[in-house]
Amino acid sequence: MFEKEMNKVFSDDLFDYYEISISPSFNRICYYFKLEDEKETVYYSQQRFYKEPPEDRNRYFIFAYICKGDLYKAHSWWRDSIFYQIFVDRFNKEELDEAWFDEPTNKRMFGGNLKGIIEKLDYIEELGVNAIYLTPIFESPSCHKYDTIDYYDIDKSFGNKNIFKELVEECHKEE
């Protein structure tokens, strides 16, 4: 068992925020927080405050198993990437009609699709962008596609798997 002091990293009108970084040499860890001021010391774990650290480790916060495969490791290409997020239904609309300025609804479609993205890849590259992020493109009843019905099929209003494959191939040519 070891003790390590946390550092205050931010404060707002209501709270102080602390953080700590540890590198355990083992893959199981349990912990509690020791809170102290000039008057008292208390220990906080599993939604309870204690006068002494709990004897039963089941009362600690438990991060039961750290699997090396689950640890986040940023890919090196991300550091040099400039992303452009595309809401497919609203992208590459040639003419804006009055409906464009109406309050959005889940059912109103504007006709953007994967072919439209392919047509604008040169424009996107001219902006200095080297990675695109698409909002959901899978089969869904809404225009935003966040309520996906089938994760294995491209929504027909956006195209199909062949057009998506073409988009990926064209993006890789731009590298």
C-alpha positions as protocol buffer text, in pm:
chain_id: "A"
residue {
  index: 1
  type: MET
  ca { x: 0 y: 0 z: 0 }
}
residue {
  index: 2
  type: PHE
  ca { x: 127 y: 347 z: -80 }
}
residue {
  index: 3
  type: GLU
  ca { x: 5 y: 701 z: -44 }
}
residue {
  index: 4
  type: LYS
  ca { x: 37 y: 968 z: -310 }
}
residue {
  index: 5
  type: GLU
  ca { x: -73 y: 1332 z: -294 }
}
residue {
  index: 6
  type: MET
  ca { x: -308 y: 1465 z: -562 }
}
residue {
  index: 7
  type: ASN
  ca { x: -255 y: 1798 z: -738 }
}
residue {
  index: 8
  type: LYS
  ca { x: -523 y: 2062 z: -775 }
}
residue {
  index: 9
  type: VAL
  ca { x: -552 y: 2129 z: -1149 }
}
residue {
  index: 10
  type: PHE
  ca { x: -859 y: 2351 z: -1171 }
}
residue {
  index: 11
  type: SER
  ca { x: -1114 y: 2540 z: -965 }
}
residue {
  index: 12
  type: ASP
  ca { x: -1451 y: 2686 z: -1051 }
}
residue {
  index: 13
  type: ASP
  ca { x: -1718 y: 2861 z: -845 }
}
residue {
  index: 14
  type: LEU
  ca { x: -1826 y: 2537 z: -680 }
}
residue {
  index: 15
  type: PHE
  ca { x: -1543 y: 2287 z: -681 }
}
residue {
  index: 16
  type: ASP
  ca { x: -1171 y: 2223 z: -681 }
}
residue {
  index: 17
  type: TYR
  ca { x: -1055 y: 1952 z: -922 }
}
residue {
  index: 18
  type: TYR
  ca { x: -762 y: 1722 z: -846 }
}
residue {
  index: 19
  type: GLU
  ca { x: -576 y: 1462 z: -1043 }
}
residue {
  index: 20
  type: ILE
  ca { x: -302 y: 1209 z: -1003 }
}
residue {
  index: 21
  type: SER
  ca { x: -116 y: 980 z: -1235 }
}
residue {
  index: 22
  type: ILE
  ca { x: 12 y: 644 z: -1120 }
}
residue {
  index: 23
  type: SER
  ca { x: 194 y: 362 z: -1293 }
}
residue {
  index: 24
  type: PRO
  ca { x: 126 y: 47 z: -1095 }
}
residue {
  index: 25
  type: SER
  ca { x: 361 y: -245 z: -1146 }
}
residue {
  index: 26
  type: PHE
  ca { x: 65 y: -484 z: -1113 }
}
residue {
  index: 27
  type: ASN
  ca { x: -267 y: -513 z: -1293 }
}
residue {
  index: 28
  type: ARG
  ca { x: -512 y: -492 z: -1005 }
}
residue {
  index: 29
  type: ILE
  ca { x: -562 y: -180 z: -802 }
}
residue {
  index: 30
  type: CYS
  ca { x: -797 y: -67 z: -528 }
}
residue {
  index: 31
  type: TYR
  ca { x: -794 y: 275 z: -371 }
}
residue {
  index: 32
  type: TYR
  ca { x: -964 y: 528 z: -147 }
}
residue {
  index: 33
  type: PHE
  ca { x: -925 y: 900 z: -92 }
}
residue {
  index: 34
  type: LYS
  ca { x: -777 y: 1049 z: 221 }
}
residue {
  index: 35
  type: LEU
  ca { x: -924 y: 1394 z: 283 }
}
residue {
  index: 36
  type: GLU
  ca { x: -771 y: 1610 z: 548 }
}
residue {
  index: 37
  type: ASP
  ca { x: -767 y: 1964 z: 673 }
}
residue {
  index: 38
  type: GLU
  ca { x: -651 y: 2130 z: 995 }
}
residue {
  index: 39
  type: LYS
  ca { x: -941 y: 1982 z: 1195 }
}
residue {
  index: 40
  type: GLU
  ca { x: -995 y: 1626 z: 1074 }
}
residue {
  index: 41
  type: THR
  ca { x: -903 y: 1344 z: 842 }
}
residue {
  index: 42
  type: VAL
  ca { x: -1163 y: 1125 z: 670 }
}
residue {
  index: 43
  type: TYR
  ca { x: -1140 y: 848 z: 413 }
}
residue {
  index: 44
  type: TYR
  ca { x: -1376 y: 825 z: 118 }
}
residue {
  index: 45
  type: SER
  ca { x: -1446 y: 503 z: -71 }
}
residue {
  index: 46
  type: GLN
  ca { x: -1746 y: 335 z: -233 }
}
residue {
  index: 47
  type: GLN
  ca { x: -1977 y: 633 z: -163 }
}
residue {
  index: 48
  type: ARG
  ca { x: -1904 y: 641 z: 210 }
}
residue {
  index: 49
  type: PHE
  ca { x: -1688 y: 840 z: 448 }
}
residue {
  index: 50
  type: TYR
  ca { x: -1490 y: 662 z: 718 }
}
residue {
  index: 51
  type: LYS
  ca { x: -1287 y: 775 z: 1018 }
}
residue {
  index: 52
  type: GLU
  ca { x: -1024 y: 510 z: 937 }
}
residue {
  index: 53
  type: PRO
  ca { x: -939 y: 338 z: 607 }
}
residue {
  index: 54
  type: PRO
  ca { x: -1175 y: 44 z: 560 }
}
residue {
  index: 55
  type: GLU
  ca { x: -1024 y: -289 z: 661 }
}
residue {
  index: 56
  type: ASP
  ca { x: -1226 y: -477 z: 400 }
}
residue {
  index: 57
  type: ARG
  ca { x: -1076 y: -411 z: 56 }
}
residue {
  index: 58
  type: ASN
  ca { x: -1420 y: -471 z: -98 }
}
residue {
  index: 59
  type: ARG
  ca { x: -1515 y: -130 z: 41 }
}
residue {
  index: 60
  type: TYR
  ca { x: -1241 y: 42 z: -162 }
}
residue {
  index: 61
  type: PHE
  ca { x: -1287 y: 172 z: -513 }
}
residue {
  index: 62
  type: ILE
  ca { x: -1170 y: -117 z: -727 }
}
residue {
  index: 63
  type: PHE
  ca { x: -1017 y: -114 z: -1069 }
}
residue {
  index: 64
  type: ALA
  ca { x: -1010 y: -489 z: -1078 }
}
residue {
  index: 65
  type: TYR
  ca { x: -794 y: -569 z: -1377 }
}
residue {
  index: 66
  type: ILE
  ca { x: -588 y: -359 z: -1611 }
}
residue {
  index: 67
  type: CYS
  ca { x: -551 y: -543 z: -1939 }
}
residue {
  index: 68
  type: LYS
  ca { x: -261 y: -406 z: -2146 }
}
residue {
  index: 69
  type: GLY
  ca { x: -478 y: -432 z: -2457 }
}
residue {
  index: 70
  type: ASP
  ca { x: -734 y: -196 z: -2302 }
}
residue {
  index: 71
  type: LEU
  ca { x: -485 y: 79 z: -2226 }
}
residue {
  index: 72
  type: TYR
  ca { x: -520 y: 378 z: -2455 }
}
residue {
  index: 73
  type: LYS
  ca { x: -226 y: 437 z: -2681 }
}
residue {
  index: 74
  type: ALA
  ca { x: -255 y: 720 z: -2931 }
}
residue {
  index: 75
  type: HIS
  ca { x: -153 y: 632 z: -3282 }
}
residue {
  index: 76
  type: SER
  ca { x: 134 y: 851 z: -3397 }
}
residue {
  index: 77
  type: TRP
  ca { x: -52 y: 973 z: -3708 }
}
residue {
  index: 78
  type: TRP
  ca { x: -325 y: 1130 z: -3490 }
}
residue {
  index: 79
  type: ARG
  ca { x: -84 y: 1385 z: -3349 }
}
residue {
  index: 80
  type: ASP
  ca { x: -30 y: 1538 z: -3693 }
}
residue {
  index: 81
  type: SER
  ca { x: -390 y: 1508 z: -3811 }
}
residue {
  index: 82
  type: ILE
  ca { x: -635 y: 1785 z: -3877 }
}
residue {
  index: 83
  type: PHE
  ca { x: -985 y: 1637 z: -3874 }
}
residue {
  index: 84
  type: TYR
  ca { x: -1289 y: 1758 z: -4066 }
}
residue {
  index: 85
  type: GLN
  ca { x: -1617 y: 1623 z: -3928 }
}
residue {
  index: 86
  type: ILE
  ca { x: -1887 y: 1568 z: -4187 }
}
residue {
  index: 87
  type: PHE
  ca { x: -2260 y: 1549 z: -4117 }
}
residue {
  index: 88
  type: VAL
  ca { x: -2327 y: 1359 z: -4438 }
}
residue {
  index: 89
  type: ASP
  ca { x: -2690 y: 1463 z: -4499 }
}
residue {
  index: 90
  type: ARG
  ca { x: -2597 y: 1835 z: -4490 }
}
residue {
  index: 91
  type: PHE
  ca { x: -2267 y: 1814 z: -4677 }
}
residue {
  index: 92
  type: ASN
  ca { x: -2216 y: 1932 z: -5038 }
}
residue {
  index: 93
  type: LYS
  ca { x: -2561 y: 2075 z: -5091 }
}
residue {
  index: 94
  type: GLU
  ca { x: -2533 y: 2283 z: -5407 }
}
residue {
  index: 95
  type: GLU
  ca { x: -2833 y: 2510 z: -5357 }
}
residue {
  index: 96
  type: LEU
  ca { x: -2973 y: 2626 z: -5027 }
}
residue {
  index: 97
  type: ASP
  ca { x: -3351 y: 2661 z: -5026 }
}
residue {
  index: 98
  type: GLU
  ca { x: -3563 y: 2819 z: -4752 }
}
residue {
  index: 99
  type: ALA
  ca { x: -3598 y: 2481 z: -4576 }
}
residue {
  index: 100
  type: TRP
  ca { x: -3223 y: 2490 z: -4501 }
}
residue {
  index: 101
  type: PHE
  ca { x: -3286 y: 2766 z: -4247 }
}
residue {
  index: 102
  type: ASP
  ca { x: -3587 y: 2600 z: -4080 }
}
residue {
  index: 103
  type: GLU
  ca { x: -3554 y: 2434 z: -3743 }
}
residue {
  index: 104
  type: PRO
  ca { x: -3410 y: 2084 z: -3800 }
}
residue {
  index: 105
  type: THR
  ca { x: -3627 y: 1776 z: -3754 }
}
residue {
  index: 106
  type: ASN
  ca { x: -3536 y: 1407 z: -3743 }
}
residue {
  index: 107
  type: LYS
  ca { x: -3719 y: 1339 z: -4069 }
}
residue {
  index: 108
  type: ARG
  ca { x: -3610 y: 1630 z: -4294 }
}
residue {
  index: 109
  type: MET
  ca { x: -3340 y: 1509 z: -4529 }
}
residue {
  index: 110
  type: PHE
  ca { x: -3126 y: 1745 z: -4733 }
}
residue {
  index: 111
  type: GLY
  ca { x: -2969 y: 1501 z: -4975 }
}
residue {
  index: 112
  type: GLY
  ca { x: -2601 y: 1491 z: -4884 }
}
residue {
  index: 113
  type: ASN
  ca { x: -2437 y: 1158 z: -4959 }
}
residue {
  index: 114
  type: LEU
  ca { x: -2104 y: 977 z: -4989 }
}
residue {
  index: 115
  type: LYS
  ca { x: -2064 y: 1068 z: -5357 }
}
residue {
  index: 116
  type: GLY
  ca { x: -2088 y: 1433 z: -5255 }
}
residue {
  index: 117
  type: ILE
  ca { x: -1796 y: 1384 z: -5017 }
}
residue {
  index: 118
  type: ILE
  ca { x: -1591 y: 1220 z: -5293 }
}
residue {
  index: 119
  type: GLU
  ca { x: -1661 y: 1522 z: -5515 }
}
residue {
  index: 120
  type: LYS
  ca { x: -1528 y: 1759 z: -5247 }
}
residue {
  index: 121
  type: LEU
  ca { x: -1211 y: 1573 z: -5141 }
}
residue {
  index: 122
  type: ASP
  ca { x: -987 y: 1823 z: -5324 }
}
residue {
  index: 123
  type: TYR
  ca { x: -1162 y: 2110 z: -5145 }
}
residue {
  index: 124
  type: ILE
  ca { x: -1121 y: 1937 z: -4808 }
}
residue {
  index: 125
  type: GLU
  ca { x: -751 y: 1881 z: -4878 }
}
residue {
  index: 126
  type: GLU
  ca { x: -708 y: 2249 z: -4976 }
}
residue {
  index: 127
  type: LEU
  ca { x: -831 y: 2341 z: -4627 }
}
residue {
  index: 128
  type: GLY
  ca { x: -526 y: 2161 z: -4484 }
}
residue {
  index: 129
  type: VAL
  ca { x: -733 y: 1870 z: -4359 }
}
residue {
  index: 130
  type: ASN
  ca { x: -576 y: 1525 z: -4367 }
}
residue {
  index: 131
  type: ALA
  ca { x: -841 y: 1316 z: -4187 }
}
residue {
  index: 132
  type: ILE
  ca { x: -1219 y: 1309 z: -4210 }
}
residue {
  index: 133
  type: TYR
  ca { x: -1465 y: 1194 z: -3946 }
}
residue {
  index: 134
  type: LEU
  ca { x: -1814 y: 1100 z: -4059 }
}
residue {
  index: 135
  type: THR
  ca { x: -2118 y: 1116 z: -3835 }
}
residue {
  index: 136
  type: PRO
  ca { x: -2308 y: 784 z: -3850 }
}
residue {
  index: 137
  type: ILE
  ca { x: -2372 y: 653 z: -4201 }
}
residue {
  index: 138
  type: PHE
  ca { x: -2550 y: 326 z: -4118 }
}
residue {
  index: 139
  type: GLU
  ca { x: -2911 y: 241 z: -4189 }
}
residue {
  index: 140
  type: SER
  ca { x: -3141 y: 456 z: -3979 }
}
residue {
  index: 141
  type: PRO
  ca { x: -3485 y: 622 z: -4002 }
}
residue {
  index: 142
  type: SER
  ca { x: -3360 y: 971 z: -3907 }
}
residue {
  index: 143
  type: CYS
  ca { x: -3146 y: 1227 z: -4088 }
}
residue {
  index: 144
  type: HIS
  ca { x: -2878 y: 1224 z: -3818 }
}
residue {
  index: 145
  type: LYS
  ca { x: -2842 y: 842 z: -3818 }
}
residue {
  index: 146
  type: TYR
  ca { x: -2752 y: 818 z: -3449 }
}
residue {
  index: 147
  type: ASP
  ca { x: -3044 y: 576 z: -3401 }
}
residue {
  index: 148
  type: THR
  ca { x: -2888 y: 306 z: -3616 }
}
residue {
  index: 149
  type: ILE
  ca { x: -3096 y: 3 z: -3716 }
}
residue {
  index: 150
  type: ASP
  ca { x: -2823 y: -196 z: -3892 }
}
residue {
  index: 151
  type: TYR
  ca { x: -2450 y: -139 z: -3834 }
}
residue {
  index: 152
  type: TYR
  ca { x: -2367 y: -365 z: -4130 }
}
residue {
  index: 153
  type: ASP
  ca { x: -2541 y: -163 z: -4400 }
}
residue {
  index: 154
  type: ILE
  ca { x: -2487 y: 191 z: -4531 }
}
residue {
  index: 155
  type: ASP
  ca { x: -2807 y: 397 z: -4529 }
}
residue {
  index: 156
  type: LYS
  ca { x: -2948 y: 396 z: -4882 }
}
residue {
  index: 157
  type: SER
  ca { x: -2990 y: 775 z: -4877 }
}
residue {
  index: 158
  type: PHE
  ca { x: -2610 y: 804 z: -4844 }
}
residue {
  index: 159
  type: GLY
  ca { x: -2510 y: 535 z: -5094 }
}
residue {
  index: 160
  type: ASN
  ca { x: -2395 y: 178 z: -5050 }
}
residue {
  index: 161
  type: LYS
  ca { x: -2092 y: -27 z: -4950 }
}
residue {
  index: 162
  type: ASN
  ca { x: -1933 y: 9 z: -5296 }
}
residue {
  index: 163
  type: ILE
  ca { x: -1955 y: 388 z: -5283 }
}
residue {
  index: 164
  type: PHE
  ca { x: -1817 y: 385 z: -4928 }
}
residue {
  index: 165
  type: LYS
  ca { x: -1528 y: 167 z: -5048 }
}
residue {
  index: 166
  type: GLU
  ca { x: -1469 y: 418 z: -5330 }
}
residue {
  index: 167
  type: LEU
  ca { x: -1464 y: 704 z: -5074 }
}
residue {
  index: 168
  type: VAL
  ca { x: -1203 y: 522 z: -4864 }
}
residue {
  index: 169
  type: GLU
  ca { x: -989 y: 447 z: -5170 }
}
residue {
  index: 170
  type: GLU
  ca { x: -1009 y: 810 z: -5289 }
}
residue {
  index: 171
  type: CYS
  ca { x: -916 y: 936 z: -4942 }
}
residue {
  index: 172
  type: HIS
  ca { x: -609 y: 714 z: -4940 }
}
residue {
  index: 173
  type: LYS
  ca { x: -505 y: 849 z: -5280 }
}
residue {
  index: 174
  type: GLU
  ca { x: -500 y: 1199 z: -5128 }
}
residue {
  index: 175
  type: GLU
  ca { x: -227 y: 1097 z: -4879 }
}
